[in-house]
Amino acid sequence: MHFKLDENVPVALQKRIITRGHSASTVVSEKISGITDKNLVSLCVKEKYVLVTLDTDFGKVQMYPPLEHEGVLVFNLKNQSSASLLAAFEQVVQTVNLSEIKNATIIVEKEYIRVRRC
């Protein structure tokens, strides 16, 4: 599975994703910081990448319908430290089959994980 990390996601998560056997790129390393949300989603669709972000706007399925993208993983955490994000990612890996991310919006909060499809 391929992941693209939004500019608000710590690079430590990229390393964790890669150690789990997946590929990951970052908006920062590609020098596209500041890209609009719509253009970022379009790029992810074109590249067939799952978007990983802390931007809760991507959790709005009316704006970003799951069937129109490869998948979006939104971390909606009060504590957005690298350690919290890595722990939340491990929770996702243990709870959700990663193949379920395709054409889904997954919202990760401290207490639960929601999988949204249209």
Secondary structure, 3 states (H helix, E strand, C coil): CEEEECCCCCHHHHHHHHHCCCEEEECCCCCCCCCCHHHHHHHHHHHCCEEEECCHHHHCCCCCCHHHCCCEEEECCCCCCHHHHHHHHHHHHHHCCHHHHCCCEEEECCCCEEEECC
